[in-house]
Amino acid sequence: MQAMGAVSAIRTKRGVNAIPLLIKMMTAQVHRGDDVFGVATPRESLFTGHLTDLDELQSTNTAIAYNLMRVVPGDLPQPRLYRDRYIIIESDYLESLASFDELMNYLSAETPDRSLTRLVSEFDGQYTIVILKDEEVSAARDPVGLKPLYYCSNNDLAALSTEKKGLWSLGAKNARTFPPGHVWTLGESESPHPIRQITPQRVMQREVKETSELLGSLLRKSVAERGLGLGKVGISFSGGVDSSVTAYLLSRLELDLYAFVVGVRSHPALDWALEAAELLGVKVKTQEYAPEDVEKTLRRCVWRVEEANPVKLGIAIPLCWSANLAKKSGVSTVFTGQGADELFAGYHRFLRVMREGGESSLRNAVFESVRDAHEASYHAGEQATAPERVRMLHPFTDWELIGFGLSIPPSLKIQSPDDGLRKRILRRACVDLGLPKQLADVPKKAMQYSTGVDNCIRASAKNRGLATKVYLSQMFEEIFHGFRVERPVHRMSC
C-alpha cells in the first residue's frame, strides 16, 4: 500500500481534551495533505474536507489523524477501521506484495505493539504506521528512517507527527526524531524501543569479481522490486554513477522512464547530465533556474525541512525542483541515487578518515554515515519533495543491500588516501551490469555543487553582508516566528 500525507497522534493526561491539540497539529501540516482529513478516537471516527468539522468530535484524551494527499484517484482516506483497531499507513514503498486487506489482517493479528514489532522485523520499506486500539496508540517507523517522524513526551502529553511543526504547534520548543526501526506505545514509556537497526557487519573477504557480481545482483533486485507495478516513472538525474546506474537498470524494465535534470542556468554540470542521459538512451525533461529562483525555493524548503542547515537545504532544493518538474510531467514516482555515497565511501571526507585512521577508521565512518543518513539527508529530501505530490524511492537504501555493502572491505571502496575516484567496487559492479564505463567513472560531486545551488545560497548571503549560516538562521527565525522554537535548534524533549 502507498499513501502520502501527514500523521498526527496524541495522548493527553490530566483530563485534557486532545481534539483541539490534534487540530493544531493537522493545521500545521496541511501543506502535506488537505484532500481529506481523517480522525479516529476510541469512540468515533470522521472523514471530512474541512478541519473546522473536527470541532464536532467528542472530548477525548486519545486520538490519531491523517492529512491525505491524494496522488492517484484510488488513494484512501485514513485512519481505516479494521476489526478492533484504526490503522494509518504512511508509505512510499513497502516490501510486502500483500493486498490491502492482507496487510490490514497482518497488522491486526496480534496486539498493536506485537504486530508492529513483527512488521518492522520482517519487512523492508519506507513507512510510518500508527495503530489505535481502545485507548492505546502504537507507532513504528522503517528501519532505515526514510519517512520522517518526530515525537514528544512530557508530564502533560505524548504525541507524534510527520513533521516537527506538528509538535511545535502544541508549544513544544522542539521535537525528537523517532528513531528508525523503533516501536512506541504513547504514554507507556518516555521513548520508543528498538526493534531492527542498522548495525556494523562482519567484513567478508571475497574475490573482487564475486563481490561485484553479488553487489550488482542486489542492486538490480532493489530497483526491480521498487519499480514493480509502476508505469510512468522518473529519475532525479545528475549523470553521476549513482543516478546513472539507477536509470540504466530502470531502463531495462517495462517502464516509461524520464530523467529529470535541474540546476542553475548555464551551470556546466547540466550539459554533462544531458550528455549522460543521451548515452543511456533515456528521455529527458530539463528545467533551468535563475539565481533569484534559488532564493524563492530556499524559503519554501526552510519551511518544509524545518532547519537552517546549509548542507541539508542544498540537497533539498534540487530535489524539490526535480519533484516539481516530475509533477508537471505527470510523474508521481521518482527514483534517486541517494544512499550510495554513504554506503560506498563516496564523500571526499572519507579520504581524510582513511589517511588519519586507516581502514578500521574508514569502516567505522562508513557505518556511522549509513546509520545517520536519515538525519543528514533523507529527512530533508522527503520533506522537500512530498508536498509536490511526488514520492521518492531510493534503491541504494534497500535493507539487504545495506547489510551487504557494510560487509565489503574498505579497501574495495577506497584504494588509498589519495583515491580521488572512490566508490571503486560500486563502479566495478556498474560496469559489470552493463553501464558504459565513462558513466561509471564519473567523479563524485555533491548535489548542491553539481546543480549550482550552493553558490547561489552563498551569493545571497554575501549580498546581505552575512555569513551563510547567519543568513539561513535569520530566514528560519522569520519563517517560524509564530512557533515556540529555540535558536539554535537542538534535539531535545518537549
N, C-alpha and C positions, 0 to 999 in steps of 0.2 A: 504493500500500500504506500502511495506517495501523497503527501499533503503538506501544504505550505501555509504558514500563518504565524501566530504568536500564542504561546502558552502562558496562562496565569493560574496560580493556585495559592490558597491562603487558609490558614487555620488560626483563629484568634483565641485568646484566653480572656478570662475575667468577664465573660458575657458580652464582649464587644461584637456588634453586628459586622460580619465580614463583607456584606454585599457592597456598601459604599466604597470600601477599600478596593474591592475587586474591580469595580467600575473605573476607579482611578488607574489601576494597572492596565486595564484594557484600553483606556483612552490614551495613555502614554505610548502604547504600542500600535496605535491604529494604522500607522504607515505600513505595517507588516500584514494588514488584513482588515478590510471593512466590508466585505461582501455579505458575510453572515456572522453574527455574534452568538456564541453558544455558551450557556452556563448550566452547571449541574450542582445541586446541593443534595444533602441526604434525603430531602423530602420532595424535591421537584426539579424540573429542568425547563429550559426555554431556549428557542431559537428565534432570533429577530434581526432585522436590518437596522435597528436603531438602538443605540446604547441607552437612551432615555427610558426604553421599555423595561430595562432591568430594575428600575426602581420599584416595580410591582412585586418583585420576589420577596418572600417571607424572610424575616430575620433569621440568620444562621451564623454559626461560628466557623463553618467549613464550606468551601466552595472551590470549584475548578472552572476554568473558562478557556475558550479558544476563539481567537480572531481568525476567521477563514479568509485566505487569499485564494480565490478560485482561479487556478491556472488553466484547467480544462473543464468543460461543462460537467463532467461526472464527479468532480471533487465534492465530497460530502461534508456537511456541517458537522462539527463535533462540539462537545463530547457525545459519544454514541453509547446508548444503553445496551448492554449485552448481559443476559442473565441477571446477576445480582450486583452489577457494578457499571459505572460510567468510565469510558476509556477515551483518552486523547492520544493520537499517534501523529507527531510532527516528524515527517520523514522525507528525505530526498531519495534514499535508497535503503532497502532492507533485503538482506541476502536471501531470506526465505522466499520461495516461489509459491507459497501458500496463497489461497484466495483470501478475500477479506474475512469471510466467515470462519475460515480455518485459523487465521491469525487471531481473531477475537476469541475463538474457542481455546487456543493456546494460552492466551492471556487471562483466561477465566478458569483454567483447570485447577488452580490451587489458590492460596491466599495471594493478594496482590504482591506482597514482598517476595514470596517464593516464585511466583510467575515471572516477575521482572528479573529476579536473580537468574532463573533458568535461561531466559531470553538473552540477557547480556552475556552469559557464559557460552552460549551456543552459536549466536548469530553475529555476523559482521554487518556493518551498515553505517548510515548517517541518520541518527534518530534521537528524539526525546519522547518518552512515553510517560503519561500520568494516568493513574487509576484512582477513582473514588469508590470506596465501598463502605457503606454506612457512614460513620464519622471519620473514617481513616483515608488519608491521601498518601499515596506512594508514587515515587517518580524514579526514572532511570535515564541514563544518558549513554550514548555509544562509547565504546572503549577508547577510540582514537580522539574523540572530542570534536567531531566535525560539525555538529549542531550546537550552537551556543545555548547555555543555560546558566542562570545565576540564582543564588538563594540567600536567605536571611533568616536568622533565628535569634530571638531575644525573649525577655520575660513577658512580652505582650503578644507576640505572634510568631508564626513560622510561615514563610512564603517563598515562592519561586516564580521566576518569569524568564521568558526567552531573552529579554534584554534587561540591562541594568536599570533603564528608565522606569520599568515597571515597579521595581523596588524603591527607586529614588522617589517615585510619586507618593509613597507611603511615609516619606520623611526620613527614610534610611539615608545616612550620609554616604554609604557605599554599599556594595554588594560583593559577595564572594562567588568565585567561579565554582559551579557544581562540577566536581572532579569527574573526568571521563571514566566510564566503566564502573560507576558507583550507583548505589540504590539508597533511597532515603524515604522514610516514613515521617512526614511532617509532624513535629511536636514530640516524637518519641525519643529523639536524640538531638544533640546540638549540631551534628553534621552528618553527611552521607557516609555510608560504609563501603569499602572497596569490594568489588566482585571480580573484575577482569581488567588488568592494567598492562601497559607496555613495560616489559622488564628486560634487563640485559640477557643476551643469548650467548650460549657457549660457541666460541669460534670453531667453525668446521673447516678443516683443511681438505680441500678438493682440488682437482686439476682445474686450471683456468677454463678449459673447454667445457667441462661438466658444469662448473659454476655458471658460465654464460648461458648454457642451454637451459638449466633449471630456472634461472632468472628470467630468461625470455619467455619460457612456458608460463610462469606465474603472471608475468605482465600481460601476456596475450589473454590469459584466462580472466584476469581482473577487468580488462577492457571489455571483453565479450560479455561477462556477467552484467556489467553496468549498462551495456548497450542493448541487452535483451528486451525485445518488445517495443523498442523505440523506433521512430520513423525519421523525422527531420531533426538533426542534432547539430551542435556547433562545437568548436574547439577554440578556446582563448589562445591565440597563436602568436608566438614571437619568432619562430624559426630556430629556437634553441633545441637542444637534443630532447628535452623532456616533452615539450609540446609537439615536436616533430614526430617522435615515435608514437605518441598517443594518437596523433592524426593519421599516421601511417596504418596503425592497427585498426582504427575506426574505419578507414577507407576500405579495409578488407572485409568488412561486414556489410550486410544489405541495408545500409543507412543512407539517407540523403544528408551528406556532410558539408558543412560550411566552415571555413576558417575565418575567424573574426580578428582582424588586425587593426589595432587602435594605437594612437600616440599623438604627441605634439607635432604640429605641422612642420614638415621638412626635416624631421629628425632622421638621420641616416639609417637607423635600425629598421625603420619602416620599409625601406627599399629591400633590405635583406629578407624580411619576413615575407614580402610578396614574392621574391625570387624563390624562397624555400617552399612556399605553397605551390608555386608553379612546378617545381621539381617533383613534388608529391602528386601532382595532378588533382589537387583539391580546389573546389570552388571557393572564391574569396569574397568576403564583404569587408570593406575597409572604411574607417572614419578617422579623419584628422581633426585635431582641436587646436585652437589658438591659446596662447598663454592665459588670456583672461577667462577662457573656459575652465582652465585648471582650478582657478580660484573659486568659481561657482561650484564646481564638483567637490572641491575641498570642503566647503562649508556643509554641503549635503552629507559628505562622508564623515565629518566630525560628529554630526548629529546621529548618524547611523552606527558608527563604530564606537562612539562614546569615549573616545580617547583623544589626546593631543600628541600621540606618539608619531613622529615623522616617518619612521620606517613602516609602521602599520598603515598609515594613510597613503604612503607611496605605493603600497600593494593594493589598497582598496580602490584608489581612483581608476587605474586602468581596468581592474576587474569590473567596476561599476560601468565604465564605458563599454566593455565587451558585452555585459549583460543588457545594457540599453540598446546596443546595436542588434543583439540577438532578438530582443523583444520586437523591435521594429521590423525584423526579418521573419517574424513568425516562428521563432525557435524558443522553446521553453526549457530545454536541457542543454547545458554547455559543459564540456569536459575541460579539464586543466591538467597541467603537469606538476601541480603543487605536491610537495612531499618528497620529490626526488632529491633535491639538494640536501635536505636534512639526512636522508637515509644513505646517500652515496657520497657524502662529504663534498658537496659542490661549492660551498661558500669559501671565499678566499681566506677567511679566518681560520679554517681548518689547517692551512699550511703552517700558521704560527703555532697552533697546538702541537702539530707533529714535530716541528722544529724544536720546541721547548720541552716536550714531554715524551716524544717517541710514539710508537704505535699504541701502547697501552692508554696513553692520554687521549689519543685520537679516537680510539674505540669508545672511551667514556664520553667524550664530547659529542660523538655521533649519537649515542644513545640518549643523552640529555636533550639534544636538539630535536630528535624524533619525539621524545616524551613530552616536550614542552611546546611543540609546534602549534597545538590548539590555541595557546595563549599568544604565541608570537605571530601567527599569520592566519590560521583557519577561521578564527572568530571574525577578524577584520574582513576577510574575503566574503564570508557568508552574509554578514550583516550589511555589507555594501551592495550585494547583488540581489538578495532575496526580495527587497521592496520593488525591484524591477520585474517581479513575477517570473524570475528565471532561477532554476536550480542548477547548482554547480556540482559536478561529480569529479572525484579525484582518484583515478586508478592506482596511483602510487601510494595511497593510504590504505590499500587492502590489507586486512589483518594478517593473512598468510604471507603476503609479500613483505610486510614489515618484519615479521619474525625471521624470514629467510635473509633479508637484507642485513639485519643486525648480526647474523651469524657469519657473514662474509669477512674474511681477514681484512684489516685496514689497508694492508699493502696492496690489495687488489682495487682499492678505491683511489688511493693517492700513492704514487710511486716513490716520491721523495718530497722533502720540504720545499723543493723548488718546482714542483709539478704544477705548471700553470694551467693545465687542462682539467685535471681531477676527474672524478666520476668514471674512472677508467673501465671498471668491469661493466658498468651500465652501457657505456659507449660500445664496448665489445659485443654485448648482448644485442644491442640495437642493430649493429651491422649483421650479426648472425641471423636476426629476424628478417633482414632484407632492406633495412633503412639505408639509403645512399650514404657512403662514408663521409662525404663532405657535410652532410647534415649531422651525422653522429659526432663529428669532431669540432662542432662549433663551440668556441669558448663560452664559459658562463658569464652572463651579465644580468644583474638583478633587474627585476621587472620595473622598478621605479626609475632606473637609469636607462634601460633599453627603450622606454617609452618617452623619455624626456620630462617626466613628471617631477622628479626630484629637483632638477634645475629650475623649473618654474616656481616651485614652492619656495626655494631659496631666494629667487629673484623677488618674489612678492614680499618676503620678509625684509630683504635688503632695501627695497623701495620705501619701506616704512621706517628704516633705520633700526630694525630689530634683528636679533638673532632668531634663527628658525624656531627654536623651542619656545622662545618668549612669544613670538608671533602666533604660534599654534595654541599656546596656553591662553593667550588673551582671547582668541577666537572661541576656544572651548568655554571660557567663562561667560562670554557674551551669549553663546547659544544656549547654555544650560543655567542661565541666571535664575530661572524660576524653580530650579531644583536645589535641594539642600545637599550639595556635593562639596566636599572639602578639596582644597587645592594645596599641594599636588595630589592627584588621585592615587591612592594606595589601596591595595586589597585589605579589607578589614570587615569585621562583623557590623551588624546594624547598631 
